[in-house]
Amino acid sequence: MITRKIVGSRMSKIVEHNGVIYFAGIVPNDKTLDVKGQTLDVLNIAKELFEQANTDKENILRAEIYLKDIDRDFADFNEIWDNWVSKENPPARACVQASMSTPQTLVEIIFTNVKK
């Protein structure tokens, strides 16, 4: 069975199937911030979505990270990420440079989790 939450005309923000939870890409609400601020914003949004999906950062299987400028922002992103991510249960991770949906967006993260 597939369960969808926060369903819009184009996508669902949360999709669950067989205990695996797929999150749509999360972008910051405040795109005026630098990459550290945008990263914190994205991680705070993720925490709220995780709660709605009955999961948490201890149950992240994979994180797909997109940075607008990996050369400029990789170290600053990782500073925030390393303080947030579970040290006991770090996920599989990919981090790449990508064109973003808006010129102001510096970071987007897609999570795949399991239920608690």
Backbone as CSV, one residue per row, in Angstrom:
resi,resn,N_x,N_y,N_z,CA_x,CA_y,CA_z,C_x,C_y,C_z
1,MET,0.837,-1.181,0.000,0.000,0.000,0.000,0.888,1.252,0.000
2,ILE,0.479,2.233,-0.747,1.187,3.507,-0.821,0.366,4.565,-0.097
3,THR,1.034,5.314,0.797,0.397,6.420,1.508,1.084,7.706,1.078
4,ARG,0.271,8.719,0.781,0.800,10.015,0.363,0.309,11.098,1.321
5,LYS,1.215,12.002,1.687,0.867,13.125,2.567,1.331,14.422,1.930
6,ILE,0.622,15.483,2.248,0.886,16.814,1.706,0.902,16.711,0.173
7,VAL,-0.255,16.342,-0.342,-0.422,16.069,-1.763,-0.835,17.351,-2.488
8,GLY,-0.125,17.667,-3.541,-0.473,18.795,-4.394,-0.796,18.303,-5.791
9,SER,-1.027,19.230,-6.682,-1.372,18.845,-8.053,-0.173,18.283,-8.812
10,ARG,1.045,18.647,-8.385,2.252,18.219,-9.090,2.993,17.093,-8.374
11,MET,2.899,17.065,-7.038,3.699,16.082,-6.297,3.157,15.905,-4.887
12,SER,3.613,14.850,-4.258,3.392,14.625,-2.831,4.701,14.912,-2.126
13,LYS,4.632,15.584,-0.974,5.873,15.871,-0.250,6.380,14.648,0.499
14,ILE,5.464,13.732,0.847,5.835,12.513,1.581,5.107,11.334,0.937
15,VAL,5.852,10.294,0.589,5.260,9.069,0.058,5.854,7.899,0.833
16,GLU,4.972,7.046,1.334,5.435,5.869,2.087,4.980,4.601,1.396
17,HIS,5.905,3.640,1.333,5.601,2.328,0.769,6.429,1.287,1.507
18,ASN,5.771,0.295,2.081,6.441,-0.797,2.798,7.422,-0.294,3.851
19,GLY,7.045,0.740,4.591,7.876,1.236,5.683,9.017,2.142,5.259
20,VAL,9.160,2.369,3.950,10.172,3.298,3.448,9.459,4.606,3.101
21,ILE,10.059,5.720,3.528,9.454,7.030,3.343,10.329,7.838,2.402
22,TYR,9.709,8.299,1.339,10.388,9.098,0.318,9.910,10.541,0.449
23,PHE,10.852,11.458,0.607,10.515,12.867,0.727,10.853,13.575,-0.576
24,ALA,9.984,14.494,-0.973,10.299,15.349,-2.116,11.480,16.237,-1.735
25,GLY,12.113,16.813,-2.728,13.229,17.716,-2.457,12.798,18.861,-1.555
26,ILE,13.624,19.150,-0.575,13.334,20.219,0.391,14.254,21.389,0.088
27,VAL,13.649,22.539,-0.146,14.397,23.774,-0.372,14.090,24.737,0.769
28,PRO,14.951,25.710,0.996,14.736,26.642,2.107,13.532,27.555,1.865
29,ASN,12.890,27.946,2.949,11.827,28.950,2.870,12.424,30.336,2.663
30,ASP,13.547,30.604,3.346,14.188,31.919,3.276,15.402,31.844,2.361
31,LYS,15.203,32.256,1.132,16.273,32.168,0.141,17.196,33.377,0.154
32,THR,16.998,34.284,1.113,17.914,35.425,1.253,19.137,35.055,2.087
33,LEU,19.095,33.897,2.739,20.192,33.456,3.616,21.367,32.916,2.803
34,ASP,22.554,32.869,3.443,23.705,32.223,2.820,23.521,30.709,2.907
35,VAL,24.477,29.947,2.402,24.299,28.496,2.343,24.162,27.881,3.738
36,LYS,24.852,28.416,4.739,24.691,27.884,6.100,23.267,28.097,6.589
37,GLY,22.753,29.294,6.390,21.388,29.599,6.818,20.360,28.789,6.052
38,GLN,20.561,28.657,4.742,19.625,27.856,3.953,19.671,26.392,4.356
39,THR,20.859,25.902,4.671,20.981,24.509,5.111,20.235,24.292,6.418
40,LEU,20.411,25.190,7.380,19.671,25.089,8.642,18.171,25.128,8.406
41,ASP,17.731,26.008,7.505,16.317,26.119,7.169,15.801,24.795,6.607
42,VAL,16.531,24.209,5.671,16.131,22.935,5.080,16.070,21.841,6.148
43,LEU,17.040,21.788,7.028,17.059,20.742,8.063,15.928,20.930,9.063
44,ASN,15.546,22.156,9.348,14.391,22.408,10.220,13.095,21.975,9.541
45,ILE,12.970,22.243,8.252,11.802,21.785,7.497,11.776,20.254,7.496
46,ALA,12.938,19.638,7.285,13.020,18.170,7.284,12.550,17.600,8.615
47,LYS,12.959,18.214,9.710,12.541,17.731,11.033,11.018,17.728,11.160
48,GLU,10.383,18.790,10.692,8.920,18.876,10.741,8.279,17.791,9.860
49,LEU,8.816,17.606,8.667,8.281,16.571,7.780,8.513,15.181,8.355
50,PHE,9.683,14.963,8.947,9.974,13.666,9.574,8.943,13.355,10.654
51,GLU,8.597,14.349,11.473,7.607,14.139,12.529,6.262,13.730,11.937
52,GLN,5.864,14.372,10.848,4.594,14.028,10.195,4.611,12.610,9.637
53,ALA,5.782,12.127,9.293,5.920,10.804,8.682,6.332,9.720,9.684
54,ASN,6.415,10.079,10.964,6.799,9.132,12.016,8.192,8.542,11.768
55,THR,9.142,9.450,11.549,10.537,9.067,11.402,11.398,10.166,12.003
56,ASP,12.699,10.011,11.942,13.610,11.042,12.454,14.967,10.887,11.769
57,LYS,15.913,11.735,12.158,17.211,11.700,11.478,18.007,10.430,11.784
58,GLU,17.653,9.712,12.816,18.305,8.427,13.110,17.902,7.366,12.090
59,ASN,16.819,7.612,11.364,16.274,6.628,10.435,16.404,7.049,8.970
60,ILE,17.341,7.954,8.690,17.603,8.329,7.302,18.421,7.218,6.649
61,LEU,17.936,6.723,5.535,18.696,5.745,4.758,19.664,6.442,3.822
62,ARG,19.161,7.507,3.162,19.941,8.175,2.129,19.589,9.649,2.080
63,ALA,20.587,10.470,1.827,20.396,11.897,1.601,21.039,12.256,0.271
64,GLU,20.259,12.894,-0.585,20.769,13.399,-1.863,20.829,14.915,-1.741
65,ILE,22.026,15.463,-1.809,22.250,16.884,-1.549,22.643,17.563,-2.856
66,TYR,21.970,18.665,-3.128,22.245,19.460,-4.323,22.681,20.849,-3.878
67,LEU,23.848,21.261,-4.323,24.363,22.597,-4.038,24.475,23.376,-5.338
68,LYS,24.114,24.650,-5.292,24.215,25.490,-6.480,25.670,25.680,-6.903
69,ASP,26.557,25.876,-5.919,27.979,26.094,-6.207,28.799,25.245,-5.238
70,ILE,29.121,24.038,-5.638,29.797,23.087,-4.746,31.197,23.565,-4.366
71,ASP,31.881,24.233,-5.274,33.233,24.717,-4.961,33.193,25.768,-3.850
72,ARG,32.229,26.656,-3.911,32.125,27.735,-2.927,31.486,27.256,-1.620
73,ASP,30.475,26.369,-1.694,29.618,26.109,-0.537,29.783,24.759,0.147
74,PHE,30.593,23.867,-0.402,30.704,22.510,0.149,31.157,22.507,1.611
75,ALA,32.190,23.238,1.939,32.711,23.254,3.316,31.689,23.859,4.281
76,ASP,31.051,24.959,3.898,30.055,25.584,4.770,28.842,24.687,4.950
77,PHE,28.408,24.037,3.880,27.305,23.081,4.002,27.678,21.976,4.987
78,ASN,28.866,21.381,4.798,29.286,20.264,5.647,29.434,20.659,7.112
79,GLU,29.802,21.906,7.381,29.889,22.364,8.773,28.534,22.232,9.465
80,ILE,27.482,22.659,8.797,26.132,22.548,9.358,25.693,21.092,9.385
81,TRP,25.881,20.378,8.289,25.476,18.970,8.180,26.134,18.121,9.274
82,ASP,27.436,18.285,9.450,28.174,17.462,10.408,27.697,17.678,11.843
83,ASN,27.212,18.868,12.157,26.665,19.131,13.493,25.258,18.581,13.650
84,TRP,24.569,18.321,12.553,23.166,17.882,12.592,23.004,16.376,12.436
85,VAL,23.738,15.780,11.534,23.524,14.378,11.178,23.869,13.456,12.354
86,SER,23.180,12.323,12.429,23.432,11.338,13.478,24.844,10.776,13.343
87,LYS,25.600,10.857,14.411,26.964,10.291,14.399,26.919,8.767,14.480
88,GLU,25.884,8.245,15.140,25.749,6.793,15.307,25.160,6.124,14.076
89,ASN,24.332,6.868,13.324,23.626,6.289,12.188,23.698,7.196,10.962
90,PRO,24.899,7.498,10.468,24.977,8.376,9.300,24.396,7.677,8.068
91,PRO,23.676,8.444,7.236,23.062,7.840,6.052,24.051,7.692,4.904
92,ALA,23.641,6.920,3.918,24.329,6.981,2.627,24.073,8.380,2.091
93,ARG,25.026,8.926,1.337,24.894,10.326,0.935,25.536,10.565,-0.420
94,ALA,24.917,11.432,-1.188,25.501,11.949,-2.416,25.395,13.464,-2.347
95,CYS,26.407,14.159,-2.850,26.389,15.623,-2.870,26.926,16.063,-4.225
96,VAL,26.097,16.795,-4.960,26.473,17.218,-6.306,26.113,18.684,-6.525
97,GLN,26.703,19.249,-7.534,26.339,20.598,-7.954,25.200,20.487,-8.957
98,ALA,24.227,21.425,-8.846,23.075,21.363,-9.745,22.509,22.747,-9.999
99,SER,21.876,22.887,-11.146,21.070,24.078,-11.395,19.845,23.974,-10.498
100,MET,19.451,25.079,-9.892,18.360,25.055,-8.927,17.069,25.611,-9.529
101,SER,15.983,25.397,-8.834,14.675,25.824,-9.326,14.519,27.342,-9.353
102,THR,15.267,28.036,-8.492,15.300,29.500,-8.528,16.755,29.938,-8.385
103,PRO,17.102,31.109,-8.874,18.488,31.578,-8.760,18.939,31.779,-7.315
104,GLN,18.010,32.015,-6.399,18.348,32.279,-5.001,18.545,31.005,-4.180
105,THR,18.085,29.872,-4.683,18.198,28.609,-3.946,19.630,28.098,-4.027
106,LEU,20.235,27.879,-2.866,21.621,27.417,-2.799,21.738,25.941,-2.442
107,VAL,20.696,25.363,-1.825,20.750,23.976,-1.373,19.362,23.339,-1.459
108,GLU,19.362,22.072,-1.821,18.152,21.252,-1.804,18.568,19.866,-1.345
109,ILE,17.733,19.244,-0.505,18.048,17.899,-0.002,16.830,17.003,-0.187
110,ILE,17.087,15.789,-0.670,16.062,14.749,-0.780,16.438,13.641,0.198
111,PHE,15.497,13.285,1.067,15.732,12.229,2.053,14.903,11.001,1.729
112,THR,15.463,9.846,2.044,14.740,8.574,2.065,14.966,7.989,3.450
113,ASN,13.879,7.702,4.155,13.947,7.223,5.538,13.156,5.928,5.685
114,VAL,13.275,5.327,6.854,12.377,4.270,7.276,11.604,4.772,8.482
115,LYS,10.456,4.146,8.723,9.647,4.525,9.889,10.367,4.150,11.167
116,LYS,10.050,4.860,12.231,10.606,4.528,13.553,10.103,3.177,13.982
